[in-house]
């Protein structure tokens, strides 16, 4: 099993954090509270200035079997465009993608 730490990179703490955040097994993956305490964030971590989210994140869309893979890709492109618009980057032509009917 190859992990990020196997590659050369000038910041080993960043690699360690990424390796733990990108863990495939969700039971082994770092949670937000653990990640913010990682040594990589040591200079930024200030518990008195870090609000906690106490709501519920709705992931019900992940189990919606009525949506096709192509529709899901289209919806992801729409979300990408929201961010791109916010930061002033050129938008992806999501409508053209939808109209092409790309199959995976």
Secondary structure, 3 states (H helix, E strand, C coil): CCCHHHCCCCCHHHHHHHHHHCCCCCCCCCCHHHHCCCHHHCCCCCHHHCCCCCCCCCCHHHHCCCCCHHHHHHHHHHHHHHHHHHHCCCCCCHHHHHHHCCCC
